[in-house]
């Protein structure tokens, strides 16, 4: 029900600490999700949480979160999460990632509620908690 990815606004971010932190969150989410996750696309509403990270090409261009494309077939909505330069430079990237994922869950819940669909918010929040617990290196 949650997919994580990143969009980096500058080539200098390719091997940066924030890139590694988002990658660690992605791997942690893959481990935390149930094994048949891929088979649930199109059956259970999903959120694709995309971190837009500020870099040399500029800021994300929005604040907090915004709704992106929606796939009716996959029942998946993209929620973009702004990561400003102040967050990129912060010591605690774990807080930024967890906060962003929680905002994405809330936005997805409201999005699917408007479509009379039930987003599994409780399960999604439990996954975010597990991811946060594994990001100790970025605390």
Secondary structure, DSSP 8 states (H G I E B T S, - for coil): -EEEEEEESSGGGTTSHHHHHHHHHHHHHHHHS-TTHHHHTTTS-EEEEEEEE-BTTB--SSSSEEEEEEETTTTEEEEEEEE-HHHHTSS-HHHHHHHHHHHHHHHHHHHHHHTT----HHHHHHHHHHHHHH-GGG-
